[in-house]
């Protein structure tokens, strides 16, 4: 029987039988793996907190018959600011789903683990920035997955971006408005390319393009250290990052769909509150 201990982020927790819980965890050296916590519902409150989703905990595991079991767990960081906010809970679940998608068993977690932890921390301690945090996480996650776009200049003319431009989602590049209009005048853009991929162009302001470039290339600890002041740039930035990540991963995520449904429902029930939230974020 093998014993080991490690700090790990709980990505998901699902009840297994009447009293056990199946945990999906992500650890720096061990990657993503599953472990069973026996007696989860009879644990004392402090111990139970260490097995909640989106918690950074120190674990002792033992492995028997190819199955990992939790021997003990101590919470290191619970990110309390996300626990009583429905939007933040769904976004935390989205972060966890993307982190699970970009990690493997028996492979070191790499950059996706610190990015997920940093995002959960920012969600916990900040107010009114959910959409911007989500967007920065999405673009950086796409870069970690190997889909880093070319954002320093126009892909066609190589000029620096100073005005209206577009993110070519499938090709991972910026196109300035002049080049796009010039090529469209010569031949209308096809709905699909030669590989059958849909052409996706997201309009950007110069500020939004600069923000994309910053997030893609910033040091890991500084990914969220930027600002967009005008609503048009915020909206363009958020729209571009979601489209980029989902297109390149070729899938959506249940938690993201639930997050959108919750925001839409809030907009119907409390239109003023939803508008205020959008103005604070994106």
C-alpha positions as CSV (number, residue, x, y, z in Angstrom):
1,X,0.0,0.0,0.0
2,X,1.4,3.4,-1.1
3,X,1.1,6.5,1.0
4,X,1.7,10.1,-0.1
5,X,0.8,13.6,0.9
6,X,0.3,16.7,-1.3
7,X,-1.5,20.0,-1.5
8,X,-4.3,19.8,-4.1
9,X,-7.3,21.8,-5.4
10,X,-10.6,20.0,-5.3
11,X,-12.2,20.4,-8.7
12,X,-15.3,18.4,-8.1
13,X,-16.9,16.4,-5.3
14,X,-19.7,13.8,-5.9
15,X,-21.5,11.7,-3.4
16,X,-20.7,8.0,-3.7
17,X,-23.2,5.8,-1.9
18,X,-24.7,7.0,1.4
19,X,-21.6,8.2,3.2
20,X,-18.6,8.5,0.8
21,X,-17.5,11.1,-1.6
22,X,-15.6,10.9,-4.9
23,X,-13.2,13.8,-5.3
24,X,-11.5,15.0,-8.4
25,X,-8.4,16.8,-7.4
26,X,-5.5,18.6,-9.1
27,X,-2.0,18.6,-7.6
28,X,1.2,20.2,-8.8
29,X,3.3,17.0,-9.1
30,X,0.5,14.4,-9.5
31,X,-1.8,16.1,-12.0
32,X,-5.5,15.4,-12.0
33,X,-6.8,12.2,-10.2
34,X,-9.7,10.7,-8.4
35,X,-9.8,9.8,-4.7
36,X,-12.5,8.5,-2.4
37,X,-13.2,10.1,1.0
38,X,-14.9,7.6,3.3
39,X,-17.4,8.9,5.9
40,X,-17.7,12.3,4.3
41,X,-21.1,13.0,5.8
42,X,-20.1,12.0,9.3
43,X,-17.0,14.2,9.4
44,X,-16.7,17.1,11.8
45,X,-17.3,20.5,10.2
46,X,-13.7,21.5,10.0
47,X,-12.7,18.2,8.3
48,X,-15.7,18.4,5.9
49,X,-14.7,21.9,4.8
50,X,-11.4,20.5,3.5
51,X,-13.4,18.2,1.1
52,X,-15.6,20.9,-0.5
53,X,-15.2,21.8,-4.2
54,X,-12.9,24.8,-5.0
55,X,-10.9,24.3,-1.8
56,X,-7.1,24.2,-1.6
57,X,-6.3,21.5,0.9
58,X,-3.4,19.4,2.2
59,X,-4.2,15.7,1.8
60,X,-2.7,12.4,3.0
61,X,-3.6,9.6,0.6
62,X,-3.1,5.9,0.5
63,X,-3.4,3.8,-2.6
64,X,-4.8,0.2,-2.5
65,X,-5.7,-1.9,-5.5
66,X,-5.2,1.0,-7.8
67,X,-7.7,3.2,-5.9
68,X,-6.7,6.3,-4.0
69,X,-8.3,6.9,-0.6
70,X,-8.1,10.0,1.6
71,X,-6.5,9.4,4.9
72,X,-6.7,13.0,6.2
73,X,-7.4,16.5,4.8
74,X,-6.8,20.0,6.1
75,X,-8.2,23.0,4.3
76,X,-5.5,25.6,3.4
77,X,-7.7,28.1,1.6
78,X,-11.5,27.9,1.1
79,X,-12.0,31.1,-1.0
80,X,-15.0,32.2,1.2
81,X,-16.0,35.1,-1.1
82,X,-17.3,32.7,-3.7
83,X,-19.5,30.6,-1.4
84,X,-22.6,32.8,-1.1
85,X,-22.6,34.3,-4.6
86,X,-24.3,32.2,-7.3
87,X,-22.5,33.9,-10.2
88,X,-19.1,33.3,-8.5
89,X,-20.0,29.7,-7.7
90,X,-20.8,28.9,-11.3
91,X,-17.7,30.7,-12.5
92,X,-15.6,28.7,-9.9
93,X,-17.1,25.5,-11.4
94,X,-16.2,26.7,-14.9
95,X,-12.7,27.4,-13.8
96,X,-12.6,23.8,-12.3
97,X,-14.0,22.3,-15.5
98,X,-11.5,24.0,-17.7
99,X,-8.6,23.0,-15.4
100,X,-9.8,19.4,-15.5
101,X,-9.9,19.6,-19.3
102,X,-6.4,20.9,-19.5
103,X,-4.8,18.5,-17.1
104,X,-4.0,14.7,-17.0
105,X,-3.4,11.9,-14.6
106,X,0.2,11.1,-13.8
107,X,1.4,14.4,-15.5
108,X,2.4,17.5,-13.5
109,X,-0.3,20.1,-13.5
110,X,1.9,22.8,-14.9
111,X,0.6,26.4,-15.3
112,X,-3.1,25.5,-15.2
113,X,-3.1,24.9,-11.4
114,X,-1.6,28.3,-10.4
115,X,-3.9,30.0,-12.9
116,X,-6.9,28.3,-11.4
117,X,-5.9,29.2,-7.9
118,X,-5.2,32.8,-8.8
119,X,-8.6,33.1,-10.5
120,X,-10.4,31.6,-7.5
121,X,-8.6,34.1,-5.2
122,X,-9.5,37.1,-7.4
123,X,-13.1,35.9,-7.6
124,X,-13.2,35.6,-3.8
125,X,-11.8,39.0,-3.0
126,X,-13.0,41.3,-5.7
127,X,-16.5,42.6,-6.4
128,X,-18.1,43.5,-9.8
129,X,-15.3,42.1,-11.9
130,X,-16.6,38.6,-12.6
131,X,-16.8,38.9,-16.4
132,X,-13.3,40.5,-16.7
133,X,-11.8,37.8,-14.4
134,X,-13.5,35.1,-16.5
135,X,-12.2,36.6,-19.7
136,X,-8.6,36.8,-18.6
137,X,-8.7,33.3,-17.3
138,X,-10.1,32.0,-20.6
139,X,-7.4,33.6,-22.8
140,X,-4.6,32.5,-20.5
141,X,-6.0,29.0,-20.3
142,X,-6.1,28.9,-24.1
143,X,-2.4,29.9,-24.2
144,X,-1.6,27.2,-21.7
145,X,-3.4,24.6,-23.9
146,X,-1.1,25.6,-26.7
147,X,-3.4,27.9,-28.6
148,X,-1.6,31.2,-28.0
149,X,-2.7,33.8,-30.6
150,X,-0.5,36.2,-32.4
151,X,-1.5,39.6,-31.0
152,X,1.4,42.0,-31.4
153,X,0.5,43.2,-34.9
154,X,-1.8,42.6,-37.9
155,X,-1.4,39.2,-39.3
156,X,-1.7,40.5,-42.9
157,X,0.3,43.7,-43.0
158,X,2.3,43.3,-39.8
159,X,1.4,46.9,-38.7
160,X,0.9,47.6,-35.0
161,X,-2.7,47.7,-34.0
162,X,-3.8,51.3,-33.4
163,X,-7.5,51.3,-34.3
164,X,-10.4,49.0,-35.2
165,X,-9.3,45.4,-35.6
166,X,-10.6,41.9,-35.5
167,X,-9.6,38.7,-33.8
168,X,-9.5,35.8,-36.3
169,X,-10.5,33.1,-33.8
170,X,-9.7,30.0,-35.8
171,X,-6.4,31.3,-37.1
172,X,-5.4,32.9,-33.7
173,X,-4.4,36.3,-35.1
174,X,-5.4,39.9,-35.3
175,X,-6.4,41.5,-38.6
176,X,-6.6,45.3,-38.9
177,X,-9.8,46.8,-40.3
178,X,-8.0,48.0,-43.5
179,X,-6.7,44.6,-44.4
180,X,-10.0,42.9,-43.7
181,X,-12.0,45.4,-45.8
182,X,-9.4,45.2,-48.5
183,X,-9.6,41.4,-48.7
184,X,-13.4,41.4,-48.5
185,X,-13.5,43.8,-51.4
186,X,-11.4,41.5,-53.5
187,X,-13.3,38.3,-52.5
188,X,-16.1,37.9,-49.9
189,X,-14.9,36.0,-46.8
190,X,-16.1,32.3,-47.0
191,X,-18.3,31.1,-44.2
192,X,-16.0,28.0,-43.9
193,X,-12.4,27.6,-44.7
194,X,-10.8,24.7,-46.7
195,X,-10.7,22.5,-43.6
196,X,-14.4,23.0,-43.0
197,X,-13.9,25.4,-40.0
198,X,-16.2,28.2,-39.6
199,X,-14.8,31.7,-40.1
200,X,-15.1,33.6,-36.7
201,X,-14.1,37.2,-36.6
202,X,-14.7,39.2,-33.4
203,X,-14.5,43.0,-33.6
204,X,-12.1,44.6,-31.2
205,X,-11.2,48.1,-30.1
206,X,-7.5,49.0,-29.9
207,X,-7.7,48.9,-26.1
208,X,-9.3,45.4,-26.2
209,X,-6.6,44.1,-28.5
210,X,-3.9,45.6,-26.2
211,X,-5.6,43.8,-23.2
212,X,-5.6,40.5,-25.1
213,X,-1.9,40.9,-25.8
214,X,-1.1,41.8,-22.2
215,X,-3.0,38.8,-20.7
216,X,-1.4,36.4,-23.2
217,X,2.2,37.5,-22.4
218,X,2.1,38.8,-18.8
219,X,4.0,37.0,-16.0
220,X,1.7,34.5,-14.3
221,X,1.3,36.6,-11.1
222,X,0.4,39.7,-13.2
223,X,-2.3,38.2,-15.5
224,X,-5.1,40.2,-13.9
225,X,-3.2,43.4,-13.5
226,X,-4.8,45.4,-16.3
227,X,-7.7,47.7,-16.7
228,X,-10.2,48.5,-19.5
229,X,-12.2,51.7,-18.8
230,X,-14.7,51.9,-21.6
231,X,-17.7,49.5,-22.0
232,X,-17.1,48.8,-25.7
233,X,-13.6,47.5,-25.0
234,X,-14.8,45.5,-22.0
235,X,-17.5,43.9,-24.0
236,X,-15.2,43.1,-27.0
237,X,-12.5,41.7,-24.7
238,X,-15.0,39.3,-22.9
239,X,-16.7,38.2,-26.1
240,X,-13.3,37.5,-27.8
241,X,-11.8,35.4,-25.0
242,X,-14.8,33.1,-24.6
243,X,-15.2,32.5,-28.3
244,X,-11.4,31.8,-28.6
245,X,-11.3,29.3,-25.8
246,X,-14.4,27.4,-26.7
247,X,-13.6,27.2,-30.4
248,X,-10.1,25.9,-29.8
249,X,-11.2,23.4,-27.1
250,X,-14.1,22.4,-29.4
251,X,-16.5,22.2,-26.6
252,X,-18.6,24.1,-24.1
253,X,-19.0,23.5,-20.4
254,X,-22.2,22.8,-18.4
255,X,-21.1,25.3,-15.7
256,X,-20.7,28.1,-18.3
257,X,-24.1,27.4,-19.7
258,X,-25.6,27.5,-16.2
259,X,-23.8,30.8,-15.4
260,X,-25.3,32.3,-18.6
261,X,-28.8,31.1,-17.7
262,X,-28.5,32.5,-14.2
263,X,-27.4,35.9,-15.5
264,X,-30.3,35.9,-18.1
265,X,-32.8,35.0,-15.4
266,X,-31.4,37.8,-13.2
267,X,-31.8,40.3,-16.1
268,X,-35.4,39.4,-16.4
269,X,-36.2,39.4,-12.6
270,X,-34.0,42.3,-11.6
271,X,-33.2,44.3,-14.8
272,X,-31.7,47.2,-12.8
273,X,-29.5,45.0,-10.7
274,X,-28.3,43.1,-13.8
275,X,-27.5,46.3,-15.6
276,X,-25.5,47.5,-12.6
277,X,-23.6,44.3,-12.5
278,X,-22.8,44.5,-16.2
279,X,-21.6,48.1,-15.8
280,X,-19.3,47.0,-13.0
281,X,-17.8,44.2,-15.0
282,X,-18.2,44.0,-18.7
